[in-house]
Amino acid sequence: MRPGDRYHEWVEWSAEDGVTVGRCPDVTTGIHGDVPVALYGELCDVVDEVVAHLDREGRQLQVPRIHPMREVV
């Protein structure tokens, strides 16, 4: 499991900005790019790097606040 797997990451088109945006609000403000699949991989790398940096610094990681929708039974 990746260090960033506990955080919700997603990629979406931003009509306002005219680019694809990768978001993970619990860890970083976001990144942008042109190819959604590649951008998601880059976003995962950024989140993992931020989590590793905070861990190395001995700083407490934020508890995930953003959760994907769950199936309602």
PDB file of N, CA, C and O in Angstrom:
ATOM      1  N   MET A   1       0.842  -1.183   0.000  1.00  0.00           N
ATOM      2  CA  MET A   1       0.000   0.000   0.000  1.00  0.00           C
ATOM      3  C   MET A   1       0.886   1.245   0.000  1.00  0.00           C
ATOM      4  O   MET A   1       1.864   1.335   0.742  1.00  0.00           O
ATOM      5  N   ARG A   2       0.520   2.193  -0.846  1.00  0.00           N
ATOM      6  CA  ARG A   2       1.255   3.463  -0.905  1.00  0.00           C
ATOM      7  C   ARG A   2       0.992   4.283   0.358  1.00  0.00           C
ATOM      8  O   ARG A   2      -0.075   4.157   0.960  1.00  0.00           O
ATOM      9  N   PRO A   3       1.950   5.122   0.770  1.00  0.00           N
ATOM     10  CA  PRO A   3       1.722   5.980   1.936  1.00  0.00           C
ATOM     11  C   PRO A   3       0.506   6.911   1.763  1.00  0.00           C
ATOM     12  O   PRO A   3      -0.187   7.225   2.731  1.00  0.00           O
ATOM     13  N   GLY A   4       0.263   7.340   0.530  1.00  0.00           N
ATOM     14  CA  GLY A   4      -0.841   8.271   0.285  1.00  0.00           C
ATOM     15  C   GLY A   4      -2.192   7.616   0.087  1.00  0.00           C
ATOM     16  O   GLY A   4      -3.186   8.310  -0.123  1.00  0.00           O
ATOM     17  N   ASP A   5      -2.251   6.292   0.150  1.00  0.00           N
ATOM     18  CA  ASP A   5      -3.511   5.597  -0.118  1.00  0.00           C
ATOM     19  C   ASP A   5      -4.623   5.937   0.865  1.00  0.00           C
ATOM     20  O   ASP A   5      -5.797   5.717   0.565  1.00  0.00           O
ATOM     21  N   ARG A   6      -4.282   6.457   2.008  1.00  0.00           N
ATOM     22  CA  ARG A   6      -5.333   6.801   2.981  1.00  0.00           C
ATOM     23  C   ARG A   6      -6.050   8.104   2.602  1.00  0.00           C
ATOM     24  O   ARG A   6      -7.080   8.444   3.185  1.00  0.00           O
ATOM     25  N   TYR A   7      -5.504   8.820   1.633  1.00  0.00           N
ATOM     26  CA  TYR A   7      -6.083  10.100   1.214  1.00  0.00           C
ATOM     27  C   TYR A   7      -6.789   9.969  -0.133  1.00  0.00           C
ATOM     28  O   TYR A   7      -6.333   9.238  -1.012  1.00  0.00           O
ATOM     29  N   HIS A   8      -7.890  10.675  -0.287  1.00  0.00           N
ATOM     30  CA  HIS A   8      -8.676  10.620  -1.515  1.00  0.00           C
ATOM     31  C   HIS A   8      -8.047  11.531  -2.562  1.00  0.00           C
ATOM     32  O   HIS A   8      -7.849  12.723  -2.327  1.00  0.00           O
ATOM     33  N   GLU A   9      -7.736  10.953  -3.718  1.00  0.00           N
ATOM     34  CA  GLU A   9      -7.118  11.688  -4.828  1.00  0.00           C
ATOM     35  C   GLU A   9      -8.016  11.524  -6.054  1.00  0.00           C
ATOM     36  O   GLU A   9      -8.551  10.443  -6.301  1.00  0.00           O
ATOM     37  N   TRP A  10      -8.175  12.594  -6.809  1.00  0.00           N
ATOM     38  CA  TRP A  10      -8.970  12.478  -8.028  1.00  0.00           C
ATOM     39  C   TRP A  10      -8.495  13.485  -9.063  1.00  0.00           C
ATOM     40  O   TRP A  10      -7.814  14.463  -8.756  1.00  0.00           O
ATOM     41  N   VAL A  11      -8.886  13.204 -10.309  1.00  0.00           N
ATOM     42  CA  VAL A  11      -8.539  14.063 -11.445  1.00  0.00           C
ATOM     43  C   VAL A  11      -9.839  14.475 -12.100  1.00  0.00           C
ATOM     44  O   VAL A  11     -10.741  13.658 -12.284  1.00  0.00           O
ATOM     45  N   GLU A  12      -9.933  15.764 -12.457  1.00  0.00           N
ATOM     46  CA  GLU A  12     -11.145  16.276 -13.104  1.00  0.00           C
ATOM     47  C   GLU A  12     -10.782  17.406 -14.059  1.00  0.00           C
ATOM     48  O   GLU A  12      -9.756  18.069 -13.906  1.00  0.00           O
ATOM     49  N   TRP A  13     -11.640  17.606 -15.034  1.00  0.00           N
ATOM     50  CA  TRP A  13     -11.472  18.697 -15.982  1.00  0.00           C
ATOM     51  C   TRP A  13     -11.955  19.987 -15.339  1.00  0.00           C
ATOM     52  O   TRP A  13     -13.021  20.013 -14.724  1.00  0.00           O
ATOM     53  N   SER A  14     -11.183  21.055 -15.475  1.00  0.00           N
ATOM     54  CA  SER A  14     -11.581  22.371 -14.983  1.00  0.00           C
ATOM     55  C   SER A  14     -11.857  23.267 -16.179  1.00  0.00           C
ATOM     56  O   SER A  14     -10.929  23.750 -16.828  1.00  0.00           O
ATOM     57  N   ALA A  15     -13.130  23.488 -16.466  1.00  0.00           N
ATOM     58  CA  ALA A  15     -13.498  24.373 -17.574  1.00  0.00           C
ATOM     59  C   ALA A  15     -13.016  25.796 -17.298  1.00  0.00           C
ATOM     60  O   ALA A  15     -12.637  26.525 -18.216  1.00  0.00           O
ATOM     61  N   GLU A  16     -13.037  26.175 -16.041  1.00  0.00           N
ATOM     62  CA  GLU A  16     -12.598  27.525 -15.649  1.00  0.00           C
ATOM     63  C   GLU A  16     -11.127  27.761 -15.995  1.00  0.00           C
ATOM     64  O   GLU A  16     -10.759  28.830 -16.482  1.00  0.00           O
ATOM     65  N   ASP A  17     -10.284  26.744 -15.735  1.00  0.00           N
ATOM     66  CA  ASP A  17      -8.856  26.872 -15.987  1.00  0.00           C
ATOM     67  C   ASP A  17      -8.432  26.341 -17.351  1.00  0.00           C
ATOM     68  O   ASP A  17      -7.341  26.653 -17.829  1.00  0.00           O
ATOM     69  N   GLY A  18      -9.295  25.533 -17.983  1.00  0.00           N
ATOM     70  CA  GLY A  18      -8.985  24.962 -19.282  1.00  0.00           C
ATOM     71  C   GLY A  18      -7.925  23.874 -19.233  1.00  0.00           C
ATOM     72  O   GLY A  18      -7.238  23.632 -20.225  1.00  0.00           O
ATOM     73  N   VAL A  19      -7.783  23.212 -18.080  1.00  0.00           N
ATOM     74  CA  VAL A  19      -6.811  22.129 -17.916  1.00  0.00           C
ATOM     75  C   VAL A  19      -7.419  21.030 -17.055  1.00  0.00           C
ATOM     76  O   VAL A  19      -8.456  21.221 -16.419  1.00  0.00           O
ATOM     77  N   THR A  20      -6.761  19.888 -17.045  1.00  0.00           N
ATOM     78  CA  THR A  20      -7.132  18.811 -16.136  1.00  0.00           C
ATOM     79  C   THR A  20      -6.415  19.060 -14.815  1.00  0.00           C
ATOM     80  O   THR A  20      -5.226  19.377 -14.797  1.00  0.00           O
ATOM     81  N   VAL A  21      -7.143  18.915 -13.712  1.00  0.00           N
ATOM     82  CA  VAL A  21      -6.603  19.209 -12.388  1.00  0.00           C
ATOM     83  C   VAL A  21      -6.639  17.941 -11.534  1.00  0.00           C
ATOM     84  O   VAL A  21      -7.646  17.234 -11.502  1.00  0.00           O
ATOM     85  N   GLY A  22      -5.541  17.663 -10.849  1.00  0.00           N
ATOM     86  CA  GLY A  22      -5.474  16.564  -9.892  1.00  0.00           C
ATOM     87  C   GLY A  22      -5.565  17.147  -8.496  1.00  0.00           C
ATOM     88  O   GLY A  22      -4.854  18.095  -8.162  1.00  0.00           O
ATOM     89  N   ARG A  23      -6.443  16.577  -7.679  1.00  0.00           N
ATOM     90  CA  ARG A  23      -6.671  17.142  -6.342  1.00  0.00           C
ATOM     91  C   ARG A  23      -6.510  16.093  -5.241  1.00  0.00           C
ATOM     92  O   ARG A  23      -6.833  14.918  -5.416  1.00  0.00           O
ATOM     93  N   CYS A  24      -6.008  16.553  -4.124  1.00  0.00           N
ATOM     94  CA  CYS A  24      -5.954  15.784  -2.882  1.00  0.00           C
ATOM     95  C   CYS A  24      -5.930  16.823  -1.761  1.00  0.00           C
ATOM     96  O   CYS A  24      -4.873  17.110  -1.199  1.00  0.00           O
ATOM     97  N   PRO A  25      -7.099  17.385  -1.436  1.00  0.00           N
ATOM     98  CA  PRO A  25      -7.157  18.529  -0.526  1.00  0.00           C
ATOM     99  C   PRO A  25      -6.606  18.280   0.874  1.00  0.00           C
ATOM    100  O   PRO A  25      -6.202  19.226   1.549  1.00  0.00           O
ATOM    101  N   ASP A  26      -6.580  17.038   1.319  1.00  0.00           N
ATOM    102  CA  ASP A  26      -6.029  16.766   2.648  1.00  0.00           C
ATOM    103  C   ASP A  26      -4.512  16.887   2.687  1.00  0.00           C
ATOM    104  O   ASP A  26      -3.927  17.009   3.763  1.00  0.00           O
ATOM    105  N   VAL A  27      -3.861  16.853   1.507  1.00  0.00           N
ATOM    106  CA  VAL A  27      -2.397  16.839   1.470  1.00  0.00           C
ATOM    107  C   VAL A  27      -1.819  18.013   0.694  1.00  0.00           C
ATOM    108  O   VAL A  27      -0.837  18.613   1.131  1.00  0.00           O
ATOM    109  N   THR A  28      -2.406  18.353  -0.449  1.00  0.00           N
ATOM    110  CA  THR A  28      -1.844  19.396  -1.304  1.00  0.00           C
ATOM    111  C   THR A  28      -2.971  20.129  -2.030  1.00  0.00           C
ATOM    112  O   THR A  28      -4.080  19.607  -2.148  1.00  0.00           O
ATOM    113  N   THR A  29      -2.691  21.318  -2.509  1.00  0.00           N
ATOM    114  CA  THR A  29      -3.719  22.096  -3.192  1.00  0.00           C
ATOM    115  C   THR A  29      -4.087  21.517  -4.541  1.00  0.00           C
ATOM    116  O   THR A  29      -5.228  21.661  -4.980  1.00  0.00           O
ATOM    117  N   GLY A  30      -3.146  20.864  -5.210  1.00  0.00           N
ATOM    118  CA  GLY A  30      -3.442  20.240  -6.496  1.00  0.00           C
ATOM    119  C   GLY A  30      -2.371  20.529  -7.526  1.00  0.00           C
ATOM    120  O   GLY A  30      -1.502  21.381  -7.342  1.00  0.00           O
ATOM    121  N   ILE A  31      -2.466  19.782  -8.626  1.00  0.00           N
ATOM    122  CA  ILE A  31      -1.538  19.947  -9.739  1.00  0.00           C
ATOM    123  C   ILE A  31      -2.362  19.924 -11.024  1.00  0.00           C
ATOM    124  O   ILE A  31      -3.523  19.516 -11.012  1.00  0.00           O
ATOM    125  N   HIS A  32      -1.768  20.359 -12.125  1.00  0.00           N
ATOM    126  CA  HIS A  32      -2.520  20.353 -13.382  1.00  0.00           C
ATOM    127  C   HIS A  32      -1.664  19.760 -14.503  1.00  0.00           C
ATOM    128  O   HIS A  32      -0.438  19.695 -14.415  1.00  0.00           O
ATOM    129  N   GLY A  33      -2.359  19.331 -15.561  1.00  0.00           N
ATOM    130  CA  GLY A  33      -1.677  18.746 -16.700  1.00  0.00           C
ATOM    131  C   GLY A  33      -2.638  18.513 -17.845  1.00  0.00           C
ATOM    132  O   GLY A  33      -3.792  18.938 -17.798  1.00  0.00           O
ATOM    133  N   ASP A  34      -2.155  17.835 -18.876  1.00  0.00           N
ATOM    134  CA  ASP A  34      -2.945  17.632 -20.087  1.00  0.00           C
ATOM    135  C   ASP A  34      -3.509  16.221 -20.226  1.00  0.00           C
ATOM    136  O   ASP A  34      -4.584  16.041 -20.799  1.00  0.00           O
ATOM    137  N   VAL A  35      -2.802  15.224 -19.712  1.00  0.00           N
ATOM    138  CA  VAL A  35      -3.198  13.825 -19.898  1.00  0.00           C
ATOM    139  C   VAL A  35      -3.700  13.284 -18.559  1.00  0.00           C
ATOM    140  O   VAL A  35      -2.904  13.102 -17.637  1.00  0.00           O
ATOM    141  N   PRO A  36      -5.009  13.024 -18.435  1.00  0.00           N
ATOM    142  CA  PRO A  36      -5.578  12.627 -17.141  1.00  0.00           C
ATOM    143  C   PRO A  36      -4.906  11.424 -16.479  1.00  0.00           C
ATOM    144  O   PRO A  36      -4.645  11.457 -15.276  1.00  0.00           O
ATOM    145  N   VAL A  37      -4.622  10.371 -17.233  1.00  0.00           N
ATOM    146  CA  VAL A  37      -4.019   9.175 -16.630  1.00  0.00           C
ATOM    147  C   VAL A  37      -2.618   9.491 -16.107  1.00  0.00           C
ATOM    148  O   VAL A  37      -2.264   9.092 -14.998  1.00  0.00           O
ATOM    149  N   ALA A  38      -1.831  10.198 -16.891  1.00  0.00           N
ATOM    150  CA  ALA A  38      -0.489  10.585 -16.459  1.00  0.00           C
ATOM    151  C   ALA A  38      -0.567  11.523 -15.254  1.00  0.00           C
ATOM    152  O   ALA A  38       0.235  11.420 -14.326  1.00  0.00           O
ATOM    153  N   LEU A  39      -1.524  12.424 -15.276  1.00  0.00           N
ATOM    154  CA  LEU A  39      -1.683  13.379 -14.178  1.00  0.00           C
ATOM    155  C   LEU A  39      -2.016  12.661 -12.876  1.00  0.00           C
ATOM    156  O   LEU A  39      -1.519  13.040 -11.816  1.00  0.00           O
ATOM    157  N   TYR A  40      -2.853  11.625 -12.947  1.00  0.00           N
ATOM    158  CA  TYR A  40      -3.187  10.874 -11.734  1.00  0.00           C
ATOM    159  C   TYR A  40      -1.929  10.227 -11.151  1.00  0.00           C
ATOM    160  O   TYR A  40      -1.734  10.245  -9.936  1.00  0.00           O
ATOM    161  N   GLY A  41      -1.086   9.664 -11.993  1.00  0.00           N
ATOM    162  CA  GLY A  41       0.166   9.079 -11.518  1.00  0.00           C
ATOM    163  C   GLY A  41       1.063  10.120 -10.868  1.00  0.00           C
ATOM    164  O   GLY A  41       1.670   9.867  -9.828  1.00  0.00           O
ATOM    165  N   GLU A  42       1.143  11.294 -11.488  1.00  0.00           N
ATOM    166  CA  GLU A  42       1.941  12.383 -10.923  1.00  0.00           C
ATOM    167  C   GLU A  42       1.369  12.838  -9.586  1.00  0.00           C
ATOM    168  O   GLU A  42       2.117  13.114  -8.648  1.00  0.00           O
ATOM    169  N   LEU A  43       0.037  12.918  -9.499  1.00  0.00           N
ATOM    170  CA  LEU A  43      -0.613  13.321  -8.253  1.00  0.00           C
ATOM    171  C   LEU A  43      -0.295  12.321  -7.142  1.00  0.00           C
ATOM    172  O   LEU A  43       0.019  12.716  -6.020  1.00  0.00           O
ATOM    173  N   CYS A  44      -0.374  11.036  -7.453  1.00  0.00           N
ATOM    174  CA  CYS A  44      -0.048  10.009  -6.459  1.00  0.00           C
ATOM    175  C   CYS A  44       1.392  10.167  -5.981  1.00  0.00           C
ATOM    176  O   CYS A  44       1.666  10.035  -4.789  1.00  0.00           O
ATOM    177  N   ASP A  45       2.315  10.449  -6.902  1.00  0.00           N
ATOM    178  CA  ASP A  45       3.714  10.650  -6.526  1.00  0.00           C
ATOM    179  C   ASP A  45       3.871  11.865  -5.614  1.00  0.00           C
ATOM    180  O   ASP A  45       4.592  11.802  -4.618  1.00  0.00           O
ATOM    181  N   VAL A  46       3.202  12.970  -5.947  1.00  0.00           N
ATOM    182  CA  VAL A  46       3.285  14.188  -5.129  1.00  0.00           C
ATOM    183  C   VAL A  46       2.744  13.927  -3.727  1.00  0.00           C
ATOM    184  O   VAL A  46       3.363  14.320  -2.738  1.00  0.00           O
ATOM    185  N   VAL A  47       1.599  13.269  -3.638  1.00  0.00           N
ATOM    186  CA  VAL A  47       1.007  12.981  -2.332  1.00  0.00           C
ATOM    187  C   VAL A  47       1.959  12.105  -1.519  1.00  0.00           C
ATOM    188  O   VAL A  47       2.186  12.373  -0.339  1.00  0.00           O
ATOM    189  N   ASP A  48       2.515  11.066  -2.133  1.00  0.00           N
ATOM    190  CA  ASP A  48       3.451  10.193  -1.425  1.00  0.00           C
ATOM    191  C   ASP A  48       4.679  10.969  -0.953  1.00  0.00           C
ATOM    192  O   ASP A  48       5.165  10.742   0.155  1.00  0.00           O
ATOM    193  N   GLU A  49       5.185  11.882  -1.785  1.00  0.00           N
ATOM    194  CA  GLU A  49       6.356  12.682  -1.409  1.00  0.00           C
ATOM    195  C   GLU A  49       6.047  13.600  -0.232  1.00  0.00           C
ATOM    196  O   GLU A  49       6.864  13.736   0.678  1.00  0.00           O
ATOM    197  N   VAL A  50       4.879  14.228  -0.243  1.00  0.00           N
ATOM    198  CA  VAL A  50       4.494  15.114   0.866  1.00  0.00           C
ATOM    199  C   VAL A  50       4.343  14.305   2.154  1.00  0.00           C
ATOM    200  O   VAL A  50       4.835  14.714   3.206  1.00  0.00           O
ATOM    201  N   VAL A  51       3.667  13.161   2.073  1.00  0.00           N
ATOM    202  CA  VAL A  51       3.481  12.311   3.248  1.00  0.00           C
ATOM    203  C   VAL A  51       4.846  11.854   3.785  1.00  0.00           C
ATOM    204  O   VAL A  51       5.069  11.891   4.995  1.00  0.00           O
ATOM    205  N   ALA A  52       5.755  11.429   2.909  1.00  0.00           N
ATOM    206  CA  ALA A  52       7.088  10.984   3.335  1.00  0.00           C
ATOM    207  C   ALA A  52       7.870  12.130   3.962  1.00  0.00           C
ATOM    208  O   ALA A  52       8.545  11.938   4.973  1.00  0.00           O
ATOM    209  N   HIS A  53       7.786  13.316   3.373  1.00  0.00           N
ATOM    210  CA  HIS A  53       8.486  14.479   3.924  1.00  0.00           C
ATOM    211  C   HIS A  53       7.997  14.797   5.334  1.00  0.00           C
ATOM    212  O   HIS A  53       8.800  15.002   6.244  1.00  0.00           O
ATOM    213  N   LEU A  54       6.687  14.837   5.507  1.00  0.00           N
ATOM    214  CA  LEU A  54       6.136  15.129   6.834  1.00  0.00           C
ATOM    215  C   LEU A  54       6.541  14.063   7.843  1.00  0.00           C
ATOM    216  O   LEU A  54       6.824  14.370   9.001  1.00  0.00           O
ATOM    217  N   ASP A  55       6.566  12.821   7.405  1.00  0.00           N
ATOM    218  CA  ASP A  55       6.977  11.724   8.280  1.00  0.00           C
ATOM    219  C   ASP A  55       8.443  11.866   8.689  1.00  0.00           C
ATOM    220  O   ASP A  55       8.785  11.686   9.858  1.00  0.00           O
ATOM    221  N   ARG A  56       9.314  12.194   7.714  1.00  0.00           N
ATOM    222  CA  ARG A  56      10.743  12.387   8.017  1.00  0.00           C
ATOM    223  C   ARG A  56      10.961  13.536   8.992  1.00  0.00           C
ATOM    224  O   ARG A  56      11.852  13.486   9.839  1.00  0.00           O
ATOM    225  N   GLU A  57      10.138  14.569   8.862  1.00  0.00           N
ATOM    226  CA  GLU A  57      10.261  15.735   9.734  1.00  0.00           C
ATOM    227  C   GLU A  57       9.659  15.496  11.114  1.00  0.00           C
ATOM    228  O   GLU A  57       9.772  16.336  12.006  1.00  0.00           O
ATOM    229  N   GLY A  58       9.017  14.337  11.280  1.00  0.00           N
ATOM    230  CA  GLY A  58       8.386  14.031  12.562  1.00  0.00           C
ATOM    231  C   GLY A  58       7.097  14.803  12.789  1.00  0.00           C
ATOM    232  O   GLY A  58       6.622  14.923  13.919  1.00  0.00           O
ATOM    233  N   ARG A  59       6.542  15.319  11.714  1.00  0.00           N
ATOM    234  CA  ARG A  59       5.296  16.086  11.825  1.00  0.00           C
ATOM    235  C   ARG A  59       4.110  15.143  11.699  1.00  0.00           C
ATOM    236  O   ARG A  59       4.141  14.175  10.939  1.00  0.00           O
ATOM    237  N   GLN A  60       3.073  15.444  12.452  1.00  0.00           N
ATOM    238  CA  GLN A  60       1.897  14.593  12.452  1.00  0.00           C
ATOM    239  C   GLN A  60       1.137  14.739  11.138  1.00  0.00           C
ATOM    240  O   GLN A  60       0.924  15.848  10.650  1.00  0.00           O
ATOM    241  N   LEU A  61       0.732  13.605  10.576  1.00  0.00           N
ATOM    242  CA  LEU A  61      -0.050  13.619   9.350  1.00  0.00           C
ATOM    243  C   LEU A  61      -1.501  13.954   9.662  1.00  0.00           C
ATOM    244  O   LEU A  61      -2.048  13.541  10.684  1.00  0.00           O
ATOM    245  N   GLN A  62      -2.096  14.695   8.775  1.00  0.00           N
ATOM    246  CA  GLN A  62      -3.493  15.070   8.938  1.00  0.00           C
ATOM    247  C   GLN A  62      -4.384  13.835   8.810  1.00  0.00           C
ATOM    248  O   GLN A  62      -4.137  12.963   7.977  1.00  0.00           O
ATOM    249  N   VAL A  63      -5.404  13.775   9.630  1.00  0.00           N
ATOM    250  CA  VAL A  63      -6.388  12.705   9.509  1.00  0.00           C
ATOM    251  C   VAL A  63      -7.208  12.990   8.254  1.00  0.00           C
ATOM    252  O   VAL A  63      -7.676  14.115   8.076  1.00  0.00           O
ATOM    253  N   PRO A  64      -7.394  11.996   7.376  1.00  0.00           N
ATOM    254  CA  PRO A  64      -8.161  12.236   6.147  1.00  0.00           C
ATOM    255  C   PRO A  64      -9.570  12.764   6.461  1.00  0.00           C
ATOM    256  O   PRO A  64     -10.297  12.197   7.277  1.00  0.00           O
ATOM    257  N   ARG A  65      -9.928  13.860   5.795  1.00  0.00           N
ATOM    258  CA  ARG A  65     -11.263  14.449   5.965  1.00  0.00           C
ATOM    259  C   ARG A  65     -12.139  14.219   4.749  1.00  0.00           C
ATOM    260  O   ARG A  65     -13.363  14.172   4.864  1.00  0.00           O
ATOM    261  N   ILE A  66     -11.515  14.074   3.574  1.00  0.00           N
ATOM    262  CA  ILE A  66     -12.249  13.888   2.331  1.00  0.00           C
ATOM    263  C   ILE A  66     -12.326  12.386   2.060  1.00  0.00           C
ATOM    264  O   ILE A  66     -11.303  11.702   2.041  1.00  0.00           O
ATOM    265  N   HIS A  67     -13.526  11.882   1.854  1.00  0.00           N
ATOM    266  CA  HIS A  67     -13.720  10.455   1.602  1.00  0.00           C
ATOM    267  C   HIS A  67     -14.515  10.273   0.316  1.00  0.00           C
ATOM    268  O   HIS A  67     -15.432  11.042   0.029  1.00  0.00           O
ATOM    269  N   PRO A  68     -14.159   9.254  -0.451  1.00  0.00           N
ATOM    270  CA  PRO A  68     -14.978   8.983  -1.657  1.00  0.00           C
ATOM    271  C   PRO A  68     -16.375   8.550  -1.236  1.00  0.00           C
ATOM    272  O   PRO A  68     -16.589   8.102  -0.110  1.00  0.00           O
ATOM    273  N   MET A  69     -17.302   8.689  -2.141  1.00  0.00           N
ATOM    274  CA  MET A  69     -18.670   8.263  -1.850  1.00  0.00           C
ATOM    275  C   MET A  69     -18.673   6.758  -1.604  1.00  0.00           C
ATOM    276  O   MET A  69     -17.976   6.000  -2.278  1.00  0.00           O
ATOM    277  N   ARG A  70     -19.444   6.359  -0.659  1.00  0.00           N
ATOM    278  CA  ARG A  70     -19.567   4.937  -0.350  1.00  0.00           C
ATOM    279  C   ARG A  70     -20.952   4.473  -0.777  1.00  0.00           C
ATOM    280  O   ARG A  70     -21.921   5.232  -0.743  1.00  0.00           O
ATOM    281  N   GLU A  71     -21.021   3.231  -1.174  1.00  0.00           N
ATOM    282  CA  GLU A  71     -22.301   2.662  -1.581  1.00  0.00           C
ATOM    283  C   GLU A  71     -23.231   2.601  -0.373  1.00  0.00           C
ATOM    284  O   GLU A  71     -22.847   2.143   0.704  1.00  0.00           O
ATOM    285  N   VAL A  72     -24.439   3.063  -0.570  1.00  0.00           N
ATOM    286  CA  VAL A  72     -25.436   3.030   0.496  1.00  0.00           C
ATOM    287  C   VAL A  72     -26.277   1.770   0.277  1.00  0.00           C
ATOM    288  O   VAL A  72     -26.832   1.562  -0.802  1.00  0.00           O
ATOM    289  N   VAL A  73     -26.361   0.949   1.294  1.00  0.00           N
ATOM    290  CA  VAL A  73     -27.091  -0.319   1.175  1.00  0.00           C
ATOM    291  C   VAL A  73     -28.465  -0.179   1.801  1.00  0.00           C
ATOM    292  O   VAL A  73     -29.241  -1.134   1.807  1.00  0.00           O
TER     293      VAL A  73
END
